[in-house]
Amino acid sequence: MKVLHTISELAQVPGPVVLAIGVFDGLHLGHRAVLDRAQEEARRIQGTAVPLSFDPHPARVLRPANAPLLLTATEHKLRLLRSMGFSHALVLPFDTSMAATSADDFICSLAGAAHPLAAICVGHQWSFGKGREGNLESLAKLGGRLGFAEIGVPELLGEGEAVSSTRIRNAVASGDFEQARRLLGRAYSVLGEVQHGRALGRTLGFPTANLGLFNEQLPPQGVYAVRVAGIAGAAALPGVANLGTRPTVSETAVPPTLEVHLLGFSGDLYGAVLEVEFVSFLRGERKFDSVELLRQQIQRDAAHAATVLGLEPSVNGAAS
């Protein structure tokens, strides 16, 4: 998938072009309805569907004190879009200049760059432009003037309420992975790059991949059974993860980190970008009186995770 970063680059996309516009944080079922509709229209007219999103989240510029924690940072979002079969995606920088752009000027710039712009697909509640002055009605008027179709996708309901990123953030924050799964249409996961750590896990017999996370909205701190994707040549691998501040071995306050021990795996993962799916909460994080007691608990955690993930007992506690 080719990632574009300026409106002018739309000229590179084989036309006719169908844009699906939104922040798409989480890429939940409501977002997918908009994206699927854009792909459907592109197939109908033998064109190219292009998701258009923004980085950072517009709230970071418009309401920084109340900006939400991200479910999917841009790299994670692009991976998900790639998995949906898009050949191009446009990620525009959202800054004060973008925030001050009128609705008319924004849409006119898109129509002027795409060859041609055939349709814009958005959610029914979508608003755009300076002061959120643009809406579906004004988009339809612009389409009539500029020669593109506006496609409004109705709000998707889940359990009687609109499927929204806010609902999913609340579910994740409370550790309700089933609710998050129902609203996302897939398992909740985070993306991160394996970084060098203190190698304490290796000295305890349980090497861990220490992840620098791209995501911001995280579940409660504790120990989890997980599945990990992104390892070359391997399907998703089982593991046990600790999300927290490592109170037994950290002498000073540290920010929460995610450490993953892969069951039955041996290899160098430094620099790899891994996707970690949270399957089940095992226990809360706690401070142990000694490193040996911590080691014994990790062994029990690994065995518990293996059972939860349906593995053979021989894998329990295996060092990676």
C-alpha positions in Angstrom: 0.0 0.0 0.0 1.4 3.4 -1.0 1.0 6.0 1.7 0.5 9.6 0.6 1.1 12.7 2.8 -0.1 15.6 0.7 -3.3 16.4 -1.2 -1.3 17.0 -4.4 -0.1 13.3 -4.4 -3.7 12.3 -5.2 -2.7 13.0 -8.8 -0.7 9.7 -8.6 -3.7 7.6 -7.8 -5.4 5.9 -10.8 -8.8 7.5 -11.3 -11.6 7.7 -10.9 -10.9 8.2 -7.1 -13.3 7.5 -4.3 -12.3 9.0 -1.0 -13.3 7.7 2.4 -12.7 10.5 4.9 -12.4 10.2 8.7 -10.1 10.0 11.7 -10.7 6.3 11.9 -9.2 5.8 15.3 -9.6 2.1 16.1 -10.9 1.2 12.6 -14.0 -0.1 14.3 -17.1 -1.6 12.6 -18.6 1.9 12.1 -15.4 3.0 10.3 -15.3 -0.2 8.3 -18.9 0.5 7.0 -17.6 3.8 5.5 -14.5 2.1 4.1 -16.3 -0.9 2.7 -18.8 1.5 1.0 -16.0 3.4 -0.6 -14.4 0.1 -1.9 -17.8 -1.0 -3.2 -18.2 2.3 -5.1 -14.7 2.1 -6.5 -15.3 -1.4 -7.8 -18.6 -0.3 -9.4 -16.9 2.5 -11.4 -13.6 0.7 -11.8 -11.8 3.3 -9.8 -9.5 3.4 -6.7 -10.7 3.8 -3.1 -8.5 5.9 -0.9 -8.9 6.3 2.9 -8.1 9.9 4.0 -7.1 10.3 7.6 -5.2 12.8 9.8 -2.1 12.8 12.0 -2.2 13.8 14.7 -5.8 13.3 15.9 -7.5 16.7 15.2 -8.4 16.9 18.9 -4.6 17.2 19.7 -4.7 20.6 17.9 -8.3 21.7 18.6 -8.7 20.5 22.2 -5.3 19.4 23.5 -6.4 19.2 27.1 -9.2 16.8 26.2 -7.6 14.8 23.3 -8.5 11.1 23.5 -5.9 8.4 24.0 -5.4 6.6 20.7 -6.7 3.1 20.0 -4.6 2.9 16.9 -1.7 5.2 16.2 -1.0 5.9 12.5 1.3 3.0 11.9 -1.2 0.5 13.4 -4.1 2.1 11.4 -2.1 1.8 8.2 -1.5 -1.9 8.8 -5.2 -2.5 9.3 -6.0 -0.5 6.1 -3.5 -2.6 4.2 -5.1 -5.7 5.4 -8.4 -4.5 4.0 -6.9 -4.4 0.5 -6.4 -0.7 -0.1 -3.6 0.2 -2.6 -3.3 3.8 -1.4 -3.9 5.8 1.8 -3.7 9.5 2.3 -2.6 10.7 5.8 -2.7 14.5 6.1 -0.8 16.4 8.8 -3.4 18.1 11.0 -2.0 21.4 12.3 -3.3 25.0 12.9 -3.2 25.7 9.2 -5.4 22.7 8.4 -7.7 23.6 11.3 -8.2 27.1 9.8 -9.0 25.8 6.3 -12.6 26.3 5.2 -14.8 23.4 4.3 -15.1 24.7 0.7 -11.3 25.2 0.3 -10.6 21.7 1.7 -13.0 19.9 -0.6 -12.0 22.0 -3.6 -8.3 21.1 -3.1 -9.2 17.4 -3.1 -11.3 17.7 -6.2 -8.5 19.6 -7.9 -5.9 17.0 -7.2 -7.7 13.8 -7.9 -8.1 12.8 -11.6 -11.1 12.7 -11.3 -12.7 12.7 -7.9 -15.7 10.5 -8.4 -17.1 10.3 -4.8 -16.5 11.1 -1.2 -17.8 8.6 1.4 -18.3 9.7 5.0 -20.3 8.9 8.1 -23.6 10.7 8.5 -22.4 12.6 11.5 -19.1 13.7 9.8 -18.2 17.4 9.9 -15.3 19.2 8.4 -13.6 22.5 7.8 -12.9 25.5 10.0 -15.2 25.5 13.0 -16.7 22.2 11.7 -18.8 24.3 9.3 -19.1 21.5 6.7 -21.5 18.6 6.9 -23.2 16.0 4.7 -25.6 18.6 3.3 -22.9 21.1 2.3 -20.8 18.2 0.9 -23.7 17.3 -1.4 -23.8 20.9 -2.6 -20.1 21.0 -3.2 -20.4 17.6 -5.1 -23.1 19.0 -7.3 -20.8 22.0 -8.2 -17.6 20.1 -8.6 -18.9 16.9 -10.1 -18.5 14.2 -7.5 -21.0 12.1 -5.6 -21.4 12.4 -1.8 -22.1 9.1 0.0 -23.3 9.3 3.6 -23.1 6.0 5.5 -25.7 5.6 8.3 -24.5 5.3 11.9 -23.9 1.7 12.9 -25.5 0.6 16.1 -24.2 -2.0 18.5 -26.3 -3.1 21.4 -28.6 -0.2 20.9 -25.9 2.5 20.9 -23.7 3.9 18.2 -20.4 2.1 17.6 -17.8 4.6 18.6 -14.2 5.0 19.5 -15.2 6.4 22.9 -17.1 3.2 23.7 -14.2 1.1 22.8 -11.7 3.2 24.8 -14.0 2.7 27.8 -14.2 -1.0 27.2 -10.4 -1.3 26.9 -9.8 0.9 30.0 -12.0 -1.4 32.0 -10.4 -4.6 30.6 -13.7 -5.7 28.8 -12.0 -7.3 25.8 -15.2 -9.0 24.6 -17.0 -5.7 24.4 -14.1 -4.2 22.5 -14.1 -7.2 20.2 -17.8 -6.8 19.4 -17.4 -3.1 18.6 -14.1 -3.4 16.7 -15.1 -6.5 14.7 -11.7 -8.0 15.6 -9.7 -8.7 18.7 -8.3 -5.7 20.6 -4.5 -5.4 20.1 -1.6 -3.0 20.4 1.4 -2.4 18.2 4.9 -1.8 19.4 8.6 -2.1 18.5 10.9 -4.4 20.5 13.5 -2.4 22.4 16.5 -3.2 24.5 15.7 -3.6 28.1 17.6 -4.7 31.3 17.5 -8.4 30.3 16.2 -9.3 33.7 13.7 -11.7 32.3 16.5 -13.6 30.6 18.4 -14.0 33.9 15.2 -15.4 35.4 14.8 -17.9 32.6 11.9 -16.0 30.9 13.3 -13.7 28.2 10.9 -10.9 27.3 10.3 -8.6 24.4 10.1 -5.1 25.8 7.8 -3.1 23.6 7.8 0.6 22.9 4.1 1.1 22.2 2.5 3.1 19.4 -0.9 2.9 21.0 -2.0 5.0 23.9 -5.2 3.5 25.2 -4.2 0.5 27.3 -6.1 -2.0 29.5 -5.6 -2.1 33.3 -2.1 -3.0 34.5 -1.5 -6.6 35.2 -0.5 -10.0 33.7 -2.3 -11.3 30.5 -2.4 -14.3 28.2 -1.6 -12.9 24.8 -1.1 -13.8 21.1 1.7 -12.1 19.2 1.9 -11.5 15.5 4.6 -9.9 13.4 7.4 -12.5 13.8 8.8 -13.3 10.4 7.8 -16.8 9.2 5.5 -17.5 12.1 1.8 -17.4 12.7 0.6 -15.6 15.8 2.5 -17.0 18.8 1.2 -17.6 22.4 2.7 -15.6 25.2 2.3 -14.1 28.7 2.6 -10.4 29.1 3.1 -8.0 32.0 1.7 -4.5 31.6 2.9 -2.3 34.4 5.7 -0.7 36.3 7.7 -3.8 37.5 7.5 -2.8 41.2 9.7 -5.8 42.4 12.8 -4.7 40.4 12.2 -0.9 39.8 13.7 1.2 42.6 12.1 4.4 41.3 8.8 5.2 39.6 8.8 4.3 35.9 6.1 4.6 33.3 4.1 1.5 32.4 5.8 -0.9 30.0 4.6 -4.0 28.1 6.9 -7.0 28.4 6.0 -10.2 26.5 7.4 -13.7 27.1 6.7 -15.9 24.1 6.0 -19.5 25.0 8.1 -22.0 23.2 10.0 -19.4 21.1 13.7 -18.7 20.8 15.1 -15.9 18.7 16.2 -12.3 18.5 13.3 -9.9 18.2 15.1 -6.5 18.7 13.7 -4.0 16.3 10.7 -6.1 15.3 7.3 -4.5 15.2 4.9 -6.8 17.0 1.1 -6.8 17.3 0.0 -8.1 20.7 -3.6 -9.3 21.2 -4.8 -9.3 24.8 -6.7 -12.6 25.3 -7.4 -12.9 29.0 -6.5 -11.1 32.3 -4.6 -13.4 34.6 -3.8 -11.3 37.7 -3.0 -7.8 38.8 0.6 -6.6 39.1 2.1 -6.9 42.5 5.4 -6.4 44.3 7.2 -9.6 45.5 9.6 -9.8 48.5 12.4 -11.3 46.3 13.4 -11.9 42.7 13.1 -15.6 43.4 9.5 -15.3 44.4 8.9 -13.2 41.2 10.5 -16.0 39.1 8.2 -18.6 40.6 5.2 -16.5 40.0 6.2 -15.9 36.4 6.5 -19.7 35.9 2.9 -20.1 37.3 1.8 -17.2 35.0 3.3 -18.9 32.0 1.6 -22.2 32.8 -1.7 -20.4 33.4 -1.4 -18.5 30.1 -0.6 -21.8 28.2 -3.8 -23.3 29.7 -5.9 -20.3 28.7 -4.5 -20.4 25.2 -5.1 -24.1 24.8 -1.5 -25.3 24.7 0.0 -28.6 25.6 1.4 -28.7 29.2 4.9 -29.3 27.8 4.9 -25.6 26.6 4.1 -24.3 30.1 6.8 -22.0 31.3 9.1 -22.8 28.4 11.8 -20.1 27.9 12.0 -18.3 24.6 
